[in-house]
Amino acid sequence: MRVLVQRVTSARVTVDGETVGEIRPNPQGLVALVGVTHTDTVATAQALADKLWRLRILNEERSAADVDAPILVVSQFTLYANTAKGRRPSWNAAAPGSVAEPLVDAFTQALSALGATTATGKFGAHMHIDLSNDGPVTVLLEA
């Protein structure tokens, strides 16, 4: 599992012009783009959720847990693109939707269980993400 985390001052996801997920941090929040591979499990999702919740990347080396920063979770299979050959990415390392969707849900549920305020995109949809990076700070978590 890969989670690309961005520190933000605002973020929202729209599908067909309708907002499906939004966070309004005060002052900061996180966007978590989540990619799933074939070997990931619910335990993997829970461990990365815990790591993200406690990751000290907010102002003054605080974590989302320290300041109750909201987190927008968006599925992102393209995090497993293989671009080693040619100009056309291969998606072989990305888990199929039937495997990935429950694990993205498990990741989000684990964050909620830890106390996070979460919002999500819509799995499998063509999404538009509007966000304001803060810093910018972008970190890749892997398990």
Backbone as a printed PyTorch tensor [residue, N CA C, xyz], in Angstrom:
tensor([[[  0.8590,  -1.1690,   0.0000],
         [  0.0000,   0.0000,   0.0000],
         [  0.9010,   1.2270,   0.0000]],

        [[  0.4930,   2.2120,  -0.7730],
         [  1.1870,   3.4880,  -0.8200],
         [  0.1840,   4.5890,  -0.4970]],

        [[  0.6370,   5.5280,   0.3260],
         [ -0.1980,   6.6770,   0.6650],
         [  0.6400,   7.9260,   0.4140]],

        [[  0.2320,   8.7060,  -0.5650],
         [  0.8800,   9.9740,  -0.8430],
         [  0.1200,  11.0390,  -0.0570]],

        [[  0.8060,  11.6660,   0.8950],
         [  0.1760,  12.5950,   1.8240],
         [  0.5880,  14.0190,   1.4720]],

        [[ -0.3790,  14.9050,   1.3990],
         [ -0.1070,  16.3120,   1.1600],
         [ -0.7220,  17.1340,   2.2840]],

        [[  0.0760,  18.0540,   2.8110],
         [ -0.4380,  18.9870,   3.8220],
         [ -1.1880,  20.0860,   3.0770]],

        [[ -2.4170,  20.3990,   3.5270],
         [ -3.2620,  21.3430,   2.8150],
         [ -3.9320,  22.3310,   3.7680]],

        [[ -4.3840,  23.4330,   3.1850],
         [ -5.2110,  24.3810,   3.9360],
         [ -6.6690,  24.2480,   3.5490]],

        [[ -6.9500,  23.5330,   2.4370],
         [ -8.3220,  23.1980,   2.0420],
         [ -8.2590,  22.1300,   0.9680]],

        [[ -9.3410,  21.3550,   0.8500],
         [ -9.3970,  20.3250,  -0.1880],
         [-10.8290,  19.8550,  -0.3780]],

        [[-11.1650,  19.5630,  -1.6390],
         [-12.4740,  18.9780,  -1.9350],
         [-12.3920,  18.1330,  -3.1910]],

        [[-13.2830,  17.1690,  -3.2720],
         [-13.3730,  16.2630,  -4.4080],
         [-14.7520,  16.4330,  -5.0290]],

        [[-14.7780,  16.5960,  -6.3500],
         [-16.0530,  16.6580,  -7.0470],
         [-16.1070,  15.5510,  -8.0930]],

        [[-17.3220,  15.0610,  -8.3150],
         [-17.6060,  14.0810,  -9.3590],
         [-18.8080,  14.6130, -10.1280]],

        [[-18.6590,  14.7840, -11.4200],
         [-19.7210,  15.3400, -12.2610],
         [-20.2600,  16.6510, -11.7040]],

        [[-19.3660,  17.4950, -11.2140],
         [-19.7420,  18.8110, -10.7170],
         [-20.3240,  18.8370,  -9.3160]],

        [[-20.4780,  17.6690,  -8.6870],
         [-21.0390,  17.5880,  -7.3340],
         [-19.9370,  17.2760,  -6.3260]],

        [[-19.9040,  18.0370,  -5.2310],
         [-18.9130,  17.7860,  -4.1850],
         [-19.2710,  16.4990,  -3.4550]],

        [[-18.3130,  15.5470,  -3.4240],
         [-18.5400,  14.2740,  -2.7340],
         [-17.7280,  14.1730,  -1.4520]],

        [[-16.7090,  14.9910,  -1.3030],
         [-15.8910,  14.9990,  -0.0980],
         [-15.1710,  16.3210,   0.0300]],

        [[-15.1050,  16.8410,   1.2600],
         [-14.4660,  18.1330,   1.4670],
         [-13.9650,  18.2440,   2.8970]],

        [[-12.7980,  18.8710,   3.0520],
         [-12.3050,  19.2090,   4.3870],
         [-12.0160,  20.6970,   4.4220]],

        [[-12.2640,  21.2780,   5.5780],
         [-11.9840,  22.7040,   5.8040],
         [-11.1270,  22.8050,   7.0570]],

        [[ -9.8310,  22.5840,   6.8780],
         [ -8.9230,  22.5880,   8.0260],
         [ -8.8460,  23.9510,   8.7070]],

        [[ -8.5150,  23.8990,   9.9700],
         [ -8.3040,  25.1340,  10.7200],
         [ -7.0670,  24.9740,  11.5850]],

        [[ -5.8820,  25.2620,  11.1480],
         [ -5.5470,  25.8180,   9.8400],
         [ -5.0990,  24.7840,   8.8170]],

        [[ -4.7330,  23.5640,   9.2610],
         [ -4.1670,  22.5860,   8.3340],
         [ -4.9180,  21.2660,   8.3650]],

        [[ -4.8130,  20.5540,   7.2560],
         [ -5.3500,  19.2100,   7.1420],
         [ -4.4640,  18.4170,   6.2110]],

        [[ -4.9110,  17.2090,   5.8880],
         [ -4.1210,  16.3280,   5.0270],
         [ -4.9930,  15.7360,   3.9360]],

        [[ -4.3980,  15.5460,   2.7690],
         [ -5.0090,  14.7670,   1.7040],
         [ -4.1760,  13.5030,   1.5930]],

        [[ -4.8450,  12.3580,   1.6190],
         [ -4.1700,  11.0610,   1.5220],
         [ -4.6310,  10.3630,   0.2500]],

        [[ -3.7390,  10.2760,  -0.7310],
         [ -4.0110,   9.5330,  -1.9580],
         [ -3.5420,   8.1040,  -1.7060]],

        [[ -4.4610,   7.1450,  -1.7920],
         [ -4.1840,   5.7770,  -1.3570],
         [ -4.1810,   4.8170,  -2.5440]],

        [[ -3.0400,   4.1400,  -2.7380],
         [ -2.9180,   3.1080,  -3.7630],
         [ -2.7450,   1.7480,  -3.1120]],

        [[ -3.3840,   0.7500,  -3.6920],
         [ -3.3720,  -0.6070,  -3.1340],
         [ -2.7480,  -1.5590,  -4.1430]],

        [[ -1.8970,  -2.4620,  -3.6400],
         [ -1.3110,  -3.4990,  -4.4810],
         [ -1.8530,  -4.8660,  -4.0510]],

        [[ -1.4750,  -5.8900,  -4.7780],
         [ -2.0540,  -7.2270,  -4.6120],
         [ -1.8080,  -7.8770,  -3.2530]],

        [[ -0.7200,  -7.5510,  -2.5970],
         [ -0.3650,  -8.2120,  -1.3430],
         [ -0.8690,  -7.4760,  -0.0970]],

        [[ -1.5740,  -6.3690,  -0.2670],
         [ -2.0410,  -5.5960,   0.8870],
         [ -3.1780,  -6.2970,   1.6120]],

        [[ -3.2760,  -6.0000,   2.9060],
         [ -4.3030,  -6.5910,   3.7650],
         [ -4.9420,  -5.5030,   4.6180]],

        [[ -5.9650,  -5.8800,   5.3650],
         [ -6.5890,  -4.9480,   6.3040],
         [ -5.5580,  -4.5010,   7.3370]],

        [[ -4.6850,  -5.3970,   7.7620],
         [ -3.6390,  -5.0340,   8.7310],
         [ -2.7060,  -3.9760,   8.1470]],

        [[ -2.3950,  -4.0880,   6.8590],
         [ -1.5680,  -3.0810,   6.1900],
         [ -2.2660,  -1.7280,   6.2210]],

        [[ -3.5460,  -1.7220,   5.8870],
         [ -4.3310,  -0.4800,   5.8620],
         [ -4.3820,   0.1500,   7.2520]],

        [[ -4.5800,  -0.6590,   8.2730],
         [ -4.6540,  -0.1440,   9.6450],
         [ -3.3090,   0.4220,  10.0990]],

        [[ -2.2310,  -0.2600,   9.7570],
         [ -0.8980,   0.2050,  10.1580],
         [ -0.5570,   1.5390,   9.4900]],

        [[ -0.8840,   1.6760,   8.2070],
         [ -0.5900,   2.9380,   7.5250],
         [ -1.5060,   4.0630,   8.0100]],

        [[ -2.7420,   3.7470,   8.3450],
         [ -3.6360,   4.7600,   8.9120],
         [ -3.0610,   5.2830,  10.2240]],

        [[ -2.5850,   4.3800,  11.0730],
         [ -1.9870,   4.7820,  12.3420],
         [ -0.7450,   5.6440,  12.1100]],

        [[  0.0840,   5.2350,  11.1510],
         [  1.2940,   6.0030,  10.8520],
         [  0.9360,   7.4120,  10.3700]],

        [[ -0.0480,   7.5090,   9.4780],
         [ -0.4750,   8.8130,   8.9760],
         [ -1.0310,   9.6800,  10.0990]],

        [[ -1.8710,   9.1270,  10.9480],
         [ -2.5080,   9.8640,  12.0450],
         [ -1.4690,  10.4610,  12.9940]],

        [[ -0.3420,   9.7780,  13.1640],
         [  0.6860,  10.2160,  14.1120],
         [  1.9010,  10.8860,  13.4510]],

        [[  1.8860,  11.0000,  12.1170],
         [  3.0050,  11.5710,  11.3750],
         [  3.1200,  13.0700,  11.6570]],

        [[  4.2770,  13.5020,  12.0910],
         [  4.4910,  14.8930,  12.5240],
         [  4.9190,  15.7770,  11.3510]],

        [[  3.9330,  16.1120,  10.4980],
         [  4.2340,  16.9540,   9.3450],
         [  3.4280,  18.2580,   9.3300]],

        [[  2.6940,  18.5180,  10.3890],
         [  1.9610,  19.7780,  10.4890],
         [  2.8380,  20.8220,  11.1820]],

        [[  2.3680,  22.0450,  11.2400],
         [  3.1460,  23.1240,  11.8690],
         [  3.6510,  22.7180,  13.2440]],

        [[  4.8460,  23.1860,  13.5780],
         [  5.4870,  22.9480,  14.8710],
         [  5.6470,  21.4570,  15.1800]],

        [[  5.8780,  20.6760,  14.1070],
         [  6.0980,  19.2280,  14.2290],
         [  4.9640,  18.5130,  14.9410]],

        [[  3.7610,  18.9110,  14.6410],
         [  2.5780,  18.2640,  15.2160],
         [  2.0070,  17.2680,  14.2200]],

        [[  1.2330,  16.3470,  14.7470],
         [  0.5630,  15.3530,  13.9090],
         [ -0.9200,  15.7020,  13.8090]],

        [[ -1.6110,  15.0210,  12.9200],
         [ -3.0630,  15.1950,  12.8220],
         [ -3.7150,  14.8370,  14.1530]],

        [[ -3.1720,  13.8360,  14.8410],
         [ -3.7090,  13.4350,  16.1520],
         [ -3.5730,  14.5490,  17.1790]],

        [[ -2.4820,  15.3110,  17.0970],
         [ -2.2340,  16.3920,  18.0650],
         [ -3.2250,  17.5350,  17.9320]],

        [[ -3.6300,  17.8260,  16.7040],
         [ -4.4600,  19.0200,  16.4650],
         [ -5.8130,  18.6970,  15.8410]],

        [[ -6.1680,  17.4150,  15.7780],
         [ -7.4250,  16.9690,  15.1840],
         [ -7.6010,  17.5170,  13.7680]],

        [[ -6.5490,  17.3950,  12.9680],
         [ -6.5940,  17.8540,  11.5780],
         [ -7.4220,  16.8860,  10.7360]],

        [[ -8.3290,  17.3920,   9.9110],
         [ -9.1370,  16.5130,   9.0640],
         [ -8.3040,  15.9120,   7.9350]],

        [[ -8.7710,  14.7650,   7.4360],
         [ -8.0410,  14.0440,   6.3920],
         [ -9.0110,  13.6690,   5.2720]],

        [[ -8.6630,  14.0590,   4.0570],
         [ -9.4290,  13.6830,   2.8650],
         [ -8.7360,  12.4810,   2.2330]],

        [[ -9.4360,  11.3520,   2.1520],
         [ -8.8830,  10.1030,   1.6120],
         [ -9.4390,   9.8820,   0.2060]],

        [[ -8.5180,   9.6790,  -0.7520],
         [ -8.9120,   9.4880,  -2.1440],
         [ -8.1700,   8.2800,  -2.7090]],

        [[ -8.8970,   7.3380,  -3.2900],
         [ -8.2540,   6.1810,  -3.9150],
         [ -7.4540,   6.6430,  -5.1320]],

        [[ -6.2830,   6.0060,  -5.3420],
         [ -5.3800,   6.4750,  -6.3890],
         [ -4.5550,   5.3060,  -6.9170]],

        [[ -5.1460,   4.4870,  -7.8000],
         [ -4.4320,   3.3180,  -8.3020],
         [ -3.1780,   3.6940,  -9.0760]],

        [[ -3.1110,   4.9170,  -9.5960],
         [ -1.9570,   5.3120, -10.4040],
         [ -0.6730,   5.4320,  -9.5940]],

        [[ -0.7630,   5.3500,  -8.2640],
         [  0.4550,   5.3320,  -7.4490],
         [  1.2910,   4.0860,  -7.7240]],

        [[  0.6790,   3.0810,  -8.3510],
         [  1.4050,   1.8630,  -8.7020],
         [  1.7290,   1.7760, -10.1920]],

        [[  1.8070,   2.9090, -10.8660],
         [  2.1870,   2.9180, -12.2790],
         [  3.6300,   2.4440, -12.4340]],

        [[  3.8540,   1.6010, -13.4230],
         [  5.2070,   1.1830, -13.7730],
         [  5.5510,   1.8680, -15.0820]],

        [[  6.5420,   2.7490, -15.0170],
         [  6.9350,   3.5120, -16.2020],
         [  8.3560,   3.1590, -16.6500]],

        [[  8.8300,   1.9760, -16.2790],
         [ 10.2060,   1.5800, -16.5710],
         [ 10.4730,   1.4500, -18.0730]],

        [[  9.4750,   1.0220, -18.8410],
         [  9.6820,   0.8160, -20.2760],
         [  8.6490,   1.5960, -21.0740]],

        [[  9.1050,   2.1780, -22.1340],
         [  8.1950,   2.8490, -23.0570],
         [  7.5610,   4.1050, -22.4710]],

        [[  6.4970,   4.5380, -23.1320],
         [  5.8160,   5.7640, -22.7290],
         [  4.4210,   5.5060, -22.1930]],

        [[  4.0260,   4.2550, -22.1310],
         [  2.7010,   3.9170, -21.6600],
         [  2.8270,   3.1860, -20.3220]],

        [[  2.2950,   3.7620, -19.2340],
         [  2.4240,   3.1060, -17.9240],
         [  1.6990,   1.7640, -17.8810]],

        [[  2.2490,   0.8630, -17.1120],
         [  1.5900,  -0.4090, -16.8130],
         [  0.9630,  -0.2930, -15.4300]],

        [[ -0.2120,  -0.8600, -15.2680],
         [ -0.9240,  -0.8000, -13.9870],
         [ -0.9530,  -2.1790, -13.3270]],

        [[ -0.0800,  -3.1050, -13.7420],
         [ -0.0920,  -4.4770, -13.2290],
         [  0.0790,  -4.5690, -11.7190]],

        [[  0.8060,  -3.6500, -11.1150],
         [  1.0510,  -3.7220,  -9.6700],
         [ -0.1400,  -3.2120,  -8.8540]],

        [[ -1.0630,  -2.5080,  -9.4860],
         [ -2.2430,  -2.0080,  -8.7720],
         [ -3.2600,  -3.1390,  -8.6150]],

        [[ -3.8200,  -3.2510,  -7.4220],
         [ -4.8380,  -4.2620,  -7.1710],
         [ -6.1200,  -3.9070,  -7.9210]],

        [[ -6.8820,  -4.9220,  -8.3480],
         [ -8.1610,  -4.6300,  -9.0030],
         [ -9.1320,  -3.9820,  -8.0110]],

        [[-10.1290,  -3.3110,  -8.5420],
         [-11.0950,  -2.6000,  -7.7090],
         [-11.7420,  -3.4590,  -6.6420]],

        [[-12.0250,  -4.7210,  -6.9570],
         [-12.6850,  -5.5980,  -5.9910],
         [-11.8080,  -5.8610,  -4.7650]],

        [[-10.5010,  -5.7420,  -4.9200],
         [ -9.5610,  -5.8940,  -3.8050],
         [ -9.2710,  -4.5390,  -3.1710]],

        [[ -9.0620,  -3.5380,  -4.0120],
         [ -8.6260,  -2.2270,  -3.5360],
         [ -9.7100,  -1.4790,  -2.7620]],

        [[-10.9450,  -1.4880,  -3.2410],
         [-11.9860,  -0.6830,  -2.5970],
         [-12.1860,  -1.0310,  -1.1210]],

        [[-12.3000,  -2.3170,  -0.7560],
         [-12.4550,  -2.6170,   0.6760],
         [-11.2430,  -2.1960,   1.5130]],

        [[-10.0470,  -2.2020,   0.9210],
         [ -8.8580,  -1.8180,   1.6790],
         [ -8.7530,  -0.2950,   1.8280]],

        [[ -9.1840,   0.4580,   0.8320],
         [ -9.2500,   1.9170,   0.9850],
         [-10.2850,   2.2550,   2.0580]],

        [[-11.4080,   1.5340,   2.0410],
         [-12.4300,   1.7210,   3.0850],
         [-11.8740,   1.3720,   4.4640]],

        [[-11.0960,   0.2880,   4.5520],
         [-10.5040,  -0.1140,   5.8340],
         [ -9.5260,   0.9420,   6.3300]],

        [[ -8.7800,   1.5510,   5.4240],
         [ -7.8540,   2.6290,   5.7660],
         [ -8.6300,   3.8110,   6.3600]],

        [[ -9.6980,   4.2070,   5.6930],
         [-10.5210,   5.3290,   6.1530],
         [-11.1770,   5.0010,   7.4950]],

        [[-11.6960,   3.8050,   7.6300],
         [-12.3310,   3.3880,   8.8900],
         [-11.3230,   3.3500,  10.0350]],

        [[-10.1010,   2.9240,   9.7430],
         [ -9.0610,   2.8980,  10.7790],
         [ -8.7320,   4.3210,  11.2340]],

        [[ -8.6690,   5.2710,  10.3010],
         [ -8.4430,   6.6660,  10.6810],
         [ -9.5760,   7.1680,  11.5720]],

        [[-10.8080,   6.8720,  11.1870],
         [-11.9690,   7.2880,  11.9840],
         [-11.9300,   6.6750,  13.3710]],

        [[-11.5510,   5.4180,  13.4620],
         [-11.4710,   4.7360,  14.7600],
         [-10.4070,   5.3650,  15.6610]],

        [[ -9.3820,   5.9470,  15.0450],
         [ -8.3350,   6.6250,  15.8160],
         [ -8.7790,   8.0140,  16.2820]],

        [[ -9.8800,   8.5040,  15.7090],
         [-10.4070,   9.8050,  16.0970],
         [-10.3500,  10.8560,  15.0080]],

        [[ -9.9260,  10.4700,  13.8140],
         [ -9.8020,  11.4340,  12.7190],
         [-11.1560,  11.8160,  12.1500]],

        [[-11.2660,  13.0730,  11.7580],
         [-12.3870,  13.5370,  10.9590],
         [-11.9900,  13.2870,   9.5140]],

        [[-12.7740,  12.4770,   8.8030],
         [-12.4040,  12.1030,   7.4450],
         [-13.4920,  12.4710,   6.4490]],

        [[-13.0710,  12.6340,   5.2250],
         [-13.9540,  12.7590,   4.0710],
         [-13.3050,  11.9080,   2.9830]],

        [[-14.0860,  11.5290,   1.9790],
         [-13.5480,  10.6490,   0.9410],
         [-13.9870,  11.1010,  -0.4440]],

        [[-13.2770,  10.5600,  -1.4150],
         [-13.6920,  10.6870,  -2.7960],
         [-14.6910,   9.5770,  -3.0960]],

        [[-14.8690,   9.2770,  -4.3720],
         [-15.7820,   8.2080,  -4.8000],
         [-14.9700,   7.1760,  -5.5660]],

        [[-14.8550,   5.9990,  -5.0130],
         [-14.0110,   4.9610,  -5.5860],
         [-14.4070,   4.6860,  -7.0370]],

        [[-13.3920,   4.6500,  -7.9100],
         [-13.5950,   4.2870,  -9.3060],
         [-14.1460,   5.3960, -10.1870]],

        [[-14.5020,   6.5250,  -9.6070],
         [-15.0640,   7.6270, -10.3910],
         [-13.9560,   8.5070, -10.9550]],

        [[-14.3000,   9.2510, -11.9910],
         [-13.3860,  10.2830, -12.4930],
         [-13.5730,  11.4910, -11.5780]],

        [[-12.5780,  11.7610, -10.7450],
         [-12.6950,  12.7920,  -9.7180],
         [-11.8550,  14.0090, -10.0740]],

        [[-12.3280,  15.1540,  -9.6160],
         [-11.5550,  16.3940,  -9.6720],
         [-11.2420,  16.7770,  -8.2360]],

        [[ -9.9560,  16.9870,  -7.9660],
         [ -9.5320,  17.3330,  -6.6090],
         [ -8.9920,  18.7540,  -6.6330]],

        [[ -9.6320,  19.6090,  -5.8620],
         [ -9.1620,  20.9770,  -5.6780],
         [ -8.5450,  21.0540,  -4.3010]],

        [[ -7.2720,  21.4760,  -4.2470],
         [ -6.6310,  21.5860,  -2.9450],
         [ -5.6250,  22.7180,  -2.9560]],

        [[ -5.3630,  23.2190,  -1.7670],
         [ -4.3280,  24.2260,  -1.5910],
         [ -3.2200,  23.6060,  -0.7650]],

        [[ -2.1030,  23.2980,  -1.4330],
         [ -0.9530,  22.7420,  -0.7280],
         [ -0.4260,  23.7520,   0.2590]],

        [[  0.0530,  23.2520,   1.3840],
         [  0.6300,  24.1100,   2.4110],
         [  2.0800,  23.7160,   2.5910]],

        [[  2.9670,  24.5930,   2.2230],
         [  4.4050,  24.3500,   2.3770],
         [  5.1380,  24.5380,   1.0660]],

        [[  5.0210,  23.6940,   0.0820],
         [  4.2680,  22.4430,   0.0720],
         [  4.9840,  21.3380,   0.8350]],

        [[  4.1930,  20.4850,   1.4360],
         [  4.7090,  19.3030,   2.1290],
         [  4.0050,  18.1000,   1.5150]],

        [[  4.7970,  17.1870,   0.9430],
         [  4.2780,  15.9600,   0.3590],
         [  5.1880,  14.8170,   0.7980]],

        [[  4.5800,  13.7480,   1.3360],
         [  5.3330,  12.6160,   1.8660],
         [  4.7160,  11.3210,   1.3470]],

        [[  5.5600,  10.3600,   0.9770],
         [  5.0950,   9.0520,   0.5310],
         [  5.2820,   8.0410,   1.6460]],

        [[  4.1800,   7.4100,   2.0650],
         [  4.2270,   6.3250,   3.0480],
         [  4.0300,   5.0130,   2.3070]],

        [[  4.7980,   4.0020,   2.6820],
         [  4.6600,   2.6890,   2.0510],
         [  4.6960,   1.5880,   3.0930]],

        [[  4.0040,   0.5180,   2.7670],
         [  4.0500,  -0.6700,   3.6290],
         [  4.3270,  -1.8910,   2.7840]]])
